[in-house]
């Protein structure tokens, strides 16, 4: 432990990883090159029509194994809030332009493929068909230069061969990629059918599988849309490569524009001479759009040794043998069952073990009452104590959600209830679609209501208020806070030292509750996954994994309900941390190569782009797991020091065998949420930690 530093943010893992990569620094392997002739013609056309670039040039860069790739390089220092690209609004290509073309009747005739009410992919579908139709026009198309300069040598993992996908060593990523490939194949077949149906508008000789895949890949990997009215292709902008920085795009309005937002502001460029000031800024940490998908196999309960079947007409209020002796006890039992089902989230990683203990205790009370080992008054009091423990547990776990996951109480939705809500939503969607079947297709495309015009004057890209680039450095753009799995699925790349990387650790937990037949029965009824999933981030410890491991040994005694959430019992905490460490080490053991071997493989000039990025993917997953396992070892030592009687102030000091001073600072930030919980239980309010 170190004393709180005024510039504690400089120790964050994100800043450490940024320095490891040398972001914003000159790239010694980069070289400015002349753009291909077609690209130079395109750029000349754009300059003539108002596009402006500032302090950047086309360049060739190299991966660690010397594989070349192209991007944009800073020719001079780019300072904070400085615009490096300006594109007039009229030069962008978006879905609105596709809709208001001579293809509108094609869109009207096929709402299942092009209507916002029928498919979430309607914009991609429209643009794909429109761009191919424009491509068929050749130089007669106003987008001739844009389309001609879309390279054909790009792809992403949806189009990797099966043996290449296997190089990822990630079953979930492979299954998701194959599902997306299946969806693409269906889209491709539909579009080829359209070209045969409308041969005058959609030239069949142009709408080939090769061309469809070419444009489809660019729409997936190189389009903008988050802050724009529609999915949009921006000239030149597709040349920026992705990194974990804060470079972004903005929408520029001229003073005379009547549609300028009232809160519009474009900050003036400013050079920050003391770049250490950037170390004082917080940076975005959490990944976007990166939840682990569930698959059919997640519900094959017999894989964990469970063979009992749940009848289709099983009621949620099903009575169990021997529990209907007295109306009062039955009422309390039913209330207890209703509470744990509706108020506790069985998918949070640990509450299922509390539910196991509560139900088991209820069964013990009734069993003892039936055997006349206790009277009705004792049974009543024990039930009341149990009910109190449940309410107190609920309150504590909601506080935990809010503190650890920033989830307010009114947003907590138990996983078992979400399943039924999803079924209701799907039913409602089907009913809505049946209503749409009776509507004229024209009603599904209201130009006045659905197709607003962009009102800004220029699309601009600029360095953020936390970014400056040295001459010779690559100019990156942030596509979003993406894990490497998401980056591969969207763009075909994986980033080394990606601060948004995380690993989904899946643990088949039902083996630990197999003695609770009622609970297993209910999990099957609610169709909950047989796995507990833990999102192990690059920047933050997942406390739920420790809580899960506590749950494996947790035994309820009415007064220790909070032990599964809070680090109260040091013996239980140490035992849980050791189990968590074992789970992670077991996961690390599933990789075919060690982290050191994968690191060396990145320098192998014999491997291609796919194997290179697959290796980066595996290596970053391993680095994330290694970082977590070392952090758990540090936590274990802190807990052992507390158990020996040291104060928390001394217990959290550097563990010399495990970390350097700098690593200590990063580790304390990484486990800061857990340290805060330790402080609540074993410290005092005057202690502060990084």
C-alpha positions in Angstrom: 0.0 0.0 0.0 1.1 3.5 -0.8 -0.2 6.7 0.6 -2.8 8.4 -1.6 -1.1 10.3 -4.4 -2.5 13.6 -5.7 -1.9 12.2 -9.2 -3.1 8.7 -8.4 -4.7 8.5 -11.9 -1.2 8.3 -13.5 -1.0 4.8 -12.1 -4.1 3.5 -13.8 -3.7 0.3 -15.9 -5.1 2.2 -18.9 -2.2 4.7 -18.8 0.3 1.9 -18.2 -0.9 0.0 -21.3 -1.0 3.2 -23.4 2.7 3.8 -22.5 3.5 0.1 -23.3 2.1 0.7 -26.8 3.7 4.1 -27.3 0.4 5.7 -28.4 0.8 9.3 -29.5 4.6 8.7 -30.0 6.5 8.5 -33.2 6.5 5.1 -34.8 10.1 4.2 -36.0 8.8 1.7 -38.5 6.4 4.1 -40.2 7.1 5.6 -43.6 5.1 8.1 -45.6 4.2 6.7 -49.0 2.4 8.0 -52.1 -1.3 6.9 -52.1 -2.3 4.6 -54.9 -3.2 6.4 -58.1 -6.9 5.7 -57.6 -6.8 7.1 -54.1 -4.9 10.2 -55.1 -7.5 10.9 -57.8 -10.2 10.5 -55.1 -8.4 12.8 -52.7 -8.0 15.4 -55.5 -11.7 15.2 -56.2 -12.5 15.6 -52.5 -10.2 18.6 -52.1 -11.9 20.2 -55.1 -15.2 19.7 -53.3 -14.3 21.1 -49.9 -12.6 18.3 -48.0 -9.7 19.5 -45.9 -7.0 17.5 -44.1 -4.5 18.9 -41.6 -1.1 17.7 -40.5 -1.5 14.1 -41.7 -0.4 11.9 -44.6 -0.9 8.4 -46.0 1.6 6.0 -44.5 2.7 2.4 -44.2 3.1 0.8 -40.8 4.2 -2.6 -39.7 3.1 -5.2 -37.2 5.6 -6.9 -34.9 6.4 -9.6 -37.5 6.9 -6.9 -40.2 3.5 -7.4 -41.9 2.6 -4.1 -43.6 -0.6 -2.2 -43.2 -1.7 1.3 -44.1 -3.1 4.2 -42.1 -2.5 7.9 -41.4 0.5 9.6 -39.9 1.0 13.0 -38.1 3.3 15.2 -40.2 3.4 17.8 -37.5 2.4 17.8 -33.8 -1.4 17.5 -33.5 -2.6 19.3 -30.4 -5.7 19.0 -28.2 -9.0 19.7 -30.0 -7.3 20.3 -33.3 -9.3 19.3 -36.4 -7.4 16.9 -38.7 -10.2 16.1 -41.1 -13.2 18.1 -42.4 -15.7 16.6 -44.8 -18.7 18.7 -46.0 -22.1 17.1 -45.2 -23.0 16.8 -48.9 -20.1 14.4 -49.6 -21.2 11.7 -47.1 -23.1 8.6 -48.2 -25.8 7.4 -45.9 -29.0 5.3 -45.8 -31.2 8.3 -46.6 -29.6 8.8 -49.9 -30.0 5.2 -50.7 -33.8 5.4 -49.8 -34.4 8.5 -51.9 -33.0 6.8 -55.0 -34.5 4.9 -58.0 -34.4 1.8 -55.8 -37.2 2.9 -53.5 -39.7 0.6 -55.1 -37.4 -2.3 -54.4 -37.4 -1.3 -50.7 -41.2 -1.0 -50.7 -41.7 -4.4 -52.4 -39.5 -6.2 -49.8 -40.2 -4.9 -46.3 -39.0 -8.1 -44.6 -35.5 -7.1 -45.7 -35.6 -3.3 -45.8 -38.2 -2.1 -43.3 -37.2 -0.7 -39.9 -40.2 -2.5 -38.5 -39.1 -5.9 -39.7 -35.4 -6.1 -39.3 -32.7 -4.3 -37.3 -30.4 -4.6 -40.3 -32.6 -2.6 -42.7 -30.0 0.3 -43.1 -27.1 -2.1 -43.9 -29.4 -3.9 -46.4 -30.4 -0.7 -48.1 -26.8 0.7 -48.3 -25.4 -2.7 -49.5 -27.9 -2.9 -52.4 -27.6 0.8 -53.2 -23.7 0.8 -53.3 -23.7 -2.2 -55.6 -26.2 -0.6 -57.9 -24.0 2.5 -57.9 -21.0 0.4 -58.6 -22.7 -1.0 -61.7 -22.9 2.6 -63.0 -19.2 3.0 -63.1 -18.0 6.6 -63.6 -21.6 7.8 -64.0 -22.1 7.4 -60.2 -21.4 10.3 -58.0 -19.8 7.8 -55.6 -17.6 6.3 -58.2 -14.3 7.4 -56.5 -15.5 6.3 -53.0 -16.5 2.8 -54.2 -13.5 2.3 -56.3 -11.2 3.0 -53.3 -12.8 0.4 -51.1 -10.1 -2.2 -50.9 -11.0 -5.8 -51.5 -8.3 -7.3 -49.3 -10.0 -6.7 -46.0 -12.2 -9.1 -44.0 -13.1 -10.1 -40.5 -13.4 -13.3 -38.6 -16.9 -14.1 -40.0 -15.1 -15.0 -43.2 -12.2 -16.9 -41.7 -11.9 -20.6 -42.6 -12.9 -23.0 -39.8 -9.3 -24.0 -39.1 -8.4 -20.4 -38.8 -11.2 -19.8 -36.3 -9.9 -22.7 -34.3 -6.7 -20.7 -33.8 -8.6 -18.4 -31.4 -9.0 -21.3 -28.9 -12.3 -19.7 -27.8 -15.4 -21.8 -28.4 -17.8 -18.9 -27.8 -16.1 -16.6 -30.3 -16.1 -19.3 -32.9 -19.8 -20.1 -32.4 -20.7 -16.4 -32.6 -18.6 -16.0 -35.8 -20.3 -19.0 -37.4 -23.8 -17.7 -36.5 -23.0 -14.4 -38.1 -21.7 -16.2 -41.2 -25.0 -18.1 -41.4 -26.9 -14.8 -41.2 -24.6 -13.4 -43.9 -25.2 -16.4 -46.2 -29.0 -15.8 -45.9 -28.6 -12.1 -46.7 -26.3 -12.9 -49.7 -28.8 -15.4 -51.1 -31.7 -12.9 -50.7 -29.7 -10.1 -52.5 -28.8 -12.4 -55.4 -32.5 -13.3 -55.7 -33.4 -9.5 -55.7 -31.0 -8.9 -58.6 -32.7 -11.7 -60.6 -36.1 -10.2 -59.7 -35.1 -6.6 -60.8 -32.4 -7.2 -63.5 -32.9 -3.7 -64.9 -32.2 -1.9 -61.6 -29.8 -4.5 -60.0 -27.4 -5.9 -62.6 -27.1 -9.7 -61.9 -23.5 -9.6 -63.3 -22.6 -7.1 -60.5 -24.5 -8.7 -57.7 -22.1 -11.6 -57.3 -21.1 -13.4 -54.1 -17.6 -11.8 -54.3 -19.0 -8.2 -54.7 -21.7 -8.6 -52.1 -19.1 -9.9 -49.6 -16.8 -7.0 -50.5 -19.3 -4.2 -49.8 -20.9 -6.0 -46.9 -17.5 -6.2 -45.1 -16.9 -2.4 -45.6 -20.4 -1.6 -44.2 -19.7 -3.7 -41.1 -16.1 -2.5 -40.5 -15.9 1.0 -41.8 -19.2 2.8 -41.3 -20.2 5.5 -38.8 -23.6 5.9 -37.1 -23.7 6.4 -33.4 -24.2 10.2 -33.4 -25.4 10.5 -37.0 -29.0 10.2 -38.2 -28.1 7.1 -40.3 -25.4 4.6 -41.0 -22.9 6.6 -42.9 -19.7 6.2 -45.0 -17.3 9.1 -44.6 -14.6 9.8 -47.3 -11.0 9.5 -45.9 -12.3 8.6 -42.4 -12.1 4.9 -43.2 -8.3 5.2 -43.4 -8.0 5.7 -39.7 -7.1 2.6 -37.8 -8.5 1.8 -34.3 -6.9 2.1 -30.9 -7.8 2.7 -27.3 -7.6 6.4 -27.3 -10.0 9.3 -27.1 -9.8 10.6 -30.7 -13.3 11.2 -31.9 -15.5 12.8 -34.5 -17.7 15.8 -34.2 -20.4 17.6 -36.2 -19.5 21.2 -37.1 -22.2 23.9 -37.6 -21.6 27.3 -39.2 -22.9 30.4 -37.3 -25.4 31.1 -40.0 -26.9 27.5 -39.8 -30.4 27.9 -38.4 -30.3 24.3 -37.2 -27.3 24.8 -34.9 -28.1 23.3 -31.5 -28.5 25.8 -28.7 -25.7 24.1 -26.6 -23.3 23.8 -29.6 -19.7 24.5 -28.8 -16.5 23.7 -30.7 -13.4 24.1 -28.5 -10.4 25.9 -29.9 -7.2 23.9 -30.3 -4.8 24.1 -27.4 -1.2 22.8 -27.0 -0.6 21.2 -23.6 3.1 21.6 -22.9 3.1 19.7 -19.7 1.8 16.3 -20.9 1.9 14.9 -17.4 -1.3 16.8 -16.9 -3.0 14.1 -19.0 -2.1 11.6 -16.2 -4.5 13.4 -13.9 -7.5 12.7 -16.1 -9.8 9.7 -15.6 -10.2 7.6 -18.7 -13.1 5.4 -19.8 -12.7 1.9 -18.6 -15.7 -0.4 -19.2 -16.2 -2.2 -22.5 -19.2 -1.7 -24.7 -21.5 -4.4 -26.2 -19.5 -7.3 -24.9 -21.7 -9.6 -22.9 -21.1 -13.3 -23.2 -23.8 -14.9 -25.3 -25.7 -18.0 -24.1 -25.9 -21.1 -26.3 -28.2 -24.1 -26.4 -25.5 -26.2 -24.7 -25.7 -23.9 -21.7 -29.1 -25.5 -20.9 -28.0 -29.2 -21.4 -28.2 -29.9 -17.7 -27.4 -33.6 -18.0 -23.8 -32.6 -18.8 -23.4 -31.8 -15.1 -24.9 -35.2 -14.1 -28.5 -34.2 -13.7 -31.0 -36.5 -15.4 -34.3 -35.7 -13.7 -36.9 -34.2 -16.0 -39.2 -31.3 -15.3 -42.7 -31.9 -16.6 -44.0 -29.2 -19.0 -47.0 -28.4 -16.8 -44.9 -28.0 -13.6 -46.3 -25.0 -11.7 -44.1 -22.5 -10.0 -46.2 -23.1 -6.9 -45.6 -26.8 -7.0 -45.9 -28.3 -3.5 -43.2 -30.5 -2.2 -44.0 -33.6 -0.1 -44.4 -33.1 3.6 -44.6 -29.3 3.6 -48.4 -28.9 4.0 -48.8 -29.9 7.6 -50.1 -26.7 9.0 -51.6 -23.8 7.1 -49.2 -21.3 8.9 -46.1 -23.2 8.0 -47.3 -23.7 4.5 -48.0 -20.0 4.2 -44.5 -19.1 5.5 -42.9 -21.6 3.2 -44.8 -20.2 0.2 -43.9 -16.6 1.2 -40.3 -17.6 1.5 -40.3 -19.3 -1.9 -42.0 -16.3 -3.5 -39.4 -13.9 -2.0 -36.3 -15.7 -3.1 -37.7 -16.1 -6.6 -38.9 -12.5 -7.1 -36.5 -10.5 -4.9 -33.1 -12.2 -5.4 -31.1 -12.4 -8.6 -30.0 -16.0 -9.0 -27.7 -15.0 -11.8 -25.5 -12.5 -9.9 -22.8 -15.1 -9.3 -23.4 -15.8 -5.6 -27.1 -15.4 -4.5 -28.0 -18.8 -5.7 -25.9 -20.2 -2.8 -27.8 -18.0 -0.3 -31.0 -19.3 -1.8 -29.7 -22.9 -1.4 -29.0 -22.3 2.3 -32.4 -20.6 2.9 -34.4 -23.3 1.4 -32.3 -26.1 3.1 -32.9 -24.4 6.4 -36.6 -24.2 5.8 -36.7 -27.9 5.0 -34.7 -28.6 8.2 -37.3 -26.6 10.3 -40.2 -28.5 8.9 -38.4 -31.8 9.1 -37.7 -31.3 12.8 -41.3 -30.1 13.4 -42.6 -33.3 11.7 -40.3 -35.4 13.9 -41.6 -33.5 17.0 -38.1 -32.3 17.7 -39.4 -28.7 18.0 -42.8 -27.2 18.8 -44.8 -24.8 16.6 -43.6 -21.7 18.6 -39.9 -22.6 17.9 -40.7 -23.4 14.2 -42.5 -20.0 13.9 -39.6 -18.1 15.5 -37.1 -19.8 13.3 -39.1 -19.0 10.2 -39.3 -15.4 11.3 -35.6 -15.3 11.8 -35.1 -16.8 8.4 -37.4 -14.2 6.8 -35.5 -11.4 8.5 -32.2 -12.7 7.2 -33.6 -12.8 3.7 -34.8 -9.1 3.9 -31.5 -8.0 5.3 -29.6 -10.0 2.7 -31.6 -8.4 -0.1 -30.9 -4.9 1.2 -27.2 -5.7 1.5 -26.9 -7.2 -1.9 -28.7 -4.2 -3.5 -26.1 -1.9 -1.8 -23.4 -4.2 -3.3 -24.9 -3.9 -6.8 -25.0 -0.1 -6.6 -21.4 0.2 -5.2 -19.7 -2.5 -7.3 -21.7 -2.4 -10.5 -23.4 1.1 -10.4 -26.8 -0.6 -10.7 -29.6 1.3 -8.8 -32.2 -0.8 -7.0 -35.0 0.1 -9.4 -33.0 -1.4 -12.2 -32.3 -4.7 -10.6 -34.1 -7.4 -12.6 -33.6 -11.0 -11.4 -32.4 -13.2 -14.2 -35.1 -15.8 -13.6 -37.8 -13.1 -14.1 -36.0 -11.7 -17.2 -36.5 -15.1 -18.9 -40.3 -14.7 -18.7 -40.2 -11.1 -19.6 -38.2 -12.0 -22.7 -40.8 -14.6 -23.7 -43.5 -12.0 -23.3 -41.6 -9.6 -25.5 -41.1 -12.2 -28.2 -44.8 -13.0 -28.1 -45.7 -9.3 -28.4 -43.3 -8.9 -31.3 -44.9 -11.7 -33.2 -48.4 -10.2 -32.6 -47.0 -6.8 -33.8 -45.6 -8.4 -36.9 -48.9 -10.0 -37.7 -50.5 -6.6 -37.6 -47.8 -5.3 -40.0 -48.6 -8.0 -42.4 -52.0 -6.3 -43.1 -50.5 -2.9 -43.8 -49.5 -1.6 -47.3 -45.7 -1.7 -47.6 -45.7 2.1 -48.3 -46.9 2.7 -44.7 -43.7 1.1 -43.4 -41.6 3.8 -45.1 -42.9 7.3 -44.1 -40.4 9.8 -45.7 -41.6 12.7 -43.6 -41.4 10.9 -40.2 -38.7 8.4 -40.7 -36.1 10.1 -43.0 -34.8 13.3 -41.4 -32.0 15.2 -43.1 -28.6 15.7 -41.5 -28.4 19.3 -40.4 -24.7 19.8 -39.7 -22.4 21.5 -42.1 -19.2 19.4 -41.8 -18.1 16.1 -40.3 -14.9 16.6 -38.5 -12.3 14.4 -36.8 -10.1 15.9 -34.0 -7.8 15.1 -31.2 -9.7 14.9 -27.9 -9.1 17.1 -24.9 -6.8 14.3 -23.6 -4.9 13.6 -26.8 -1.9 15.1 -28.6 0.2 13.3 -31.2 3.9 13.7 -31.9 5.2 14.1 -35.5 5.6 10.6 -37.0 3.0 9.0 -34.8 0.0 7.1 -36.2 -3.3 8.9 -36.1 -5.8 6.6 -34.6 -9.6 6.8 -34.1 -11.5 5.2 -31.3 -14.2 2.9 -32.8 -15.5 2.3 -29.3 -14.6 0.6 -26.0 -14.2 -2.8 -27.5 -12.9 -6.0 -26.2 -10.7 -8.0 -28.6 -13.6 -10.5 -29.2 -15.8 -7.7 -30.3 -13.1 -6.0 -32.3 -12.5 -9.3 -34.2 -16.2 -9.8 -34.8 -16.6 -6.2 -36.1 -13.3 -5.3 -37.6 -11.1 -8.3 -37.9 -8.5 -7.0 -35.6 -7.2 -7.6 -32.0 -5.2 -5.1 -30.1 -2.2 -5.8 -28.0 -2.4 -4.2 -24.5 -6.1 -3.5 -25.0 -7.3 -1.8 -21.8 -10.9 -2.8 -22.7 -10.1 -6.5 -23.0 -11.8 -8.9 -20.7 -12.3 -12.6 -20.4 -15.6 -14.3 -19.6 -14.8 -17.0 -17.1 -17.6 -19.7 -17.2 -18.0 -22.0 -14.2 -20.6 -24.9 -14.2 -22.0 -24.2 -10.8 -24.8 -26.7 -10.7 -22.5 -29.4 -9.3 -22.3 -27.3 -6.2 -26.1 -27.3 -5.6 -26.9 -30.8 -6.7 -28.1 -31.8 -3.2 -30.8 -29.1 -3.4 -33.4 -30.8 -5.7 -35.9 -28.0 -5.3 -33.3 -25.4 -6.5 -32.1 -27.5 -9.4 -35.8 -28.0 -10.4 -36.4 -24.3 -10.4 -33.3 -23.5 -12.4 -34.5 -25.8 -15.1 -38.0 -24.4 -14.9 -36.6 -20.8 -15.4 -34.2 -22.1 -18.1 -31.2 -20.5 -16.4 -27.8 -21.2 -17.8 -25.9 -24.0 -16.1 -22.9 -21.6 -16.0 -22.0 -18.7 -13.8 -20.3 -16.1 -15.9 -17.7 -13.7 -14.6 -16.4 -10.8 -16.6 -12.7 -10.5 -15.8 -11.7 -7.0 -16.9 -8.2 -5.8 -17.7 -8.8 -2.8 -15.3 -10.9 -4.0 -12.4 -11.3 -7.0 -10.1 -14.6 -8.9 -10.4 -15.6 -9.2 -6.7 -18.5 -11.5 -7.7 -16.0 -14.2 -8.5 -14.7 -14.1 -4.9 -18.3 -14.0 -3.6 -19.1 -17.0 -5.8 -16.2 -18.9 -4.3 -17.4 -18.0 -0.8 -20.8 -19.4 -1.7 -19.3 -22.8 -2.4 -18.5 -23.1 1.4 -21.2 -20.7 2.8 -23.4 -22.1 5.5 -26.2 -19.9 6.9 -26.7 -19.6 10.6 -29.2 -16.6 10.6 -26.6 -14.0 11.7 -24.0 -14.4 9.0 -26.2 -13.6 6.0 -23.8 -10.8 4.9 -20.7 -13.0 4.9 -21.3 -14.1 1.3 -21.2 -10.4 0.2 -18.8 -8.7 2.6 -15.3 -9.7 3.7 -16.3 -10.3 7.3 -15.0 -13.8 7.9 -11.3 -13.8 7.1 -11.0 -17.6 6.9 -13.9 -17.7 4.4 -12.3 -14.9 2.4 -8.9 -16.6 2.2 -10.5 -19.9 1.2 -12.6 -18.1 -1.5 -9.6 -16.3 -2.9 -7.6 -19.5 -3.1 -10.5 -21.2 -5.0 -10.8 -18.2 -7.4 -7.1 -18.4 -8.1 -7.5 -22.1 -8.9 -10.3 -21.5 -11.3 -8.2 -18.9 -13.2 -5.1 -21.1 -13.2 -7.2 -24.0 -14.6 -8.4 -21.7 -17.4 -4.9 -20.6 -18.2 -3.9 -24.3 -18.5 -6.4 -24.7 -21.4 -4.2 -22.7 -23.9 -2.0 -24.6 -26.3 0.9 -22.2 -25.8 2.2 -20.2 -22.9 2.0 -16.4 -22.8 5.8 -16.3 -23.5 5.4 -18.6 -26.5 2.6 -16.5 -27.9 4.5 -13.3 -27.4 7.4 -14.7 -29.4 5.1 -16.0 -32.1 4.0 -12.4 -32.8 7.6 -11.8 -34.2 7.4 -14.8 -36.6 7.5 -13.4 -40.1 6.1 -16.7 -41.5 2.6 -16.2 -40.1 -0.1 -14.2 -41.9 -2.6 -11.6 -40.7 -5.2 -14.1 -39.4 -2.8 -16.1 -37.3 -1.2 -12.8 -36.1 -4.4 -11.4 -34.8 -5.5 -14.8 -33.4 -2.2 -14.9 -31.5 -2.8 -11.4 -30.1 -6.3 -12.5 -29.1 -5.0 -15.4 -27.1 -2.1 -13.5 -25.6 -4.3 -10.7 -24.3 -6.7 -13.2 -22.8 -3.7 -14.9 -21.1 -2.3 -11.5 -19.8 -5.7 -10.6 -18.4 -5.9 -14.0 -16.6 -2.4 -13.7 -15.3 -3.0 -10.2 -14.0 -6.1 -11.5 -12.1 -4.3 -14.5 -10.6 -1.4 -12.3 -9.3 -3.9 -9.8 -7.9 -5.6 -12.7 -6.1 -2.3 -13.7 -4.6 -1.8 -10.1 -3.3 -5.3 -10.1 -1.8 -4.6 -13.5 -0.1 -1.5 -12.0 1.5 -3.4 -8.9 2.7 -6.0 -11.1 4.2 -3.4 -13.3 6.0 -1.8 -10.1 7.4 -5.2 -9.0 8.7 -5.7 -12.4 10.3 -2.3 -12.1 12.0 -3.5 -8.9 13.7 -2.0 -6.3 11.5 -4.0 -3.1 10.9 -5.4 -2.6 7.4 -3.1 0.3 6.9 -0.1 -2.0 7.1 -1.8 -5.1 5.7 -2.2 -3.4 2.3 1.4 -2.4 1.9 3.5 -3.7 -0.9 3.9 -7.5 -1.1 7.6 -7.6 -2.0 7.6 -11.1 -3.3 4.8 -10.4 -5.8 5.1 -6.8 -6.9 7.3 -3.8 -7.5 6.4 -0.3 -6.3 4.8 0.6 -9.6 3.0 -2.7 -9.8 1.8 -2.1 -6.2 0.2 1.1 -7.2 -1.6 -0.5 -10.2 -2.6 -3.5 -8.2 -4.2 -1.3 -5.5 -6.2 0.5 -8.1 -7.2 -2.8 -9.7 -8.5 -4.2 -6.3 -9.7 -0.8 -5.0 -13.3 -1.9 -4.7 -12.3 -4.9 -2.6 -10.1 -2.7 -0.5 -13.0 -0.4 0.2 -15.0 -3.3 1.4 -12.2 -4.4 3.6 -11.9 -0.9 5.0 -15.6 -1.0 5.9 -15.1 -4.2 7.9 -11.6 -4.1 9.2 -10.4 -0.5 8.9 -11.5 3.0 9.8 -12.7 6.0 7.9 -9.4 7.9 8.1 -7.6 5.4 6.0 -7.4 6.1 2.2 -5.9 3.9 -0.5 -5.0 4.4 -4.1 
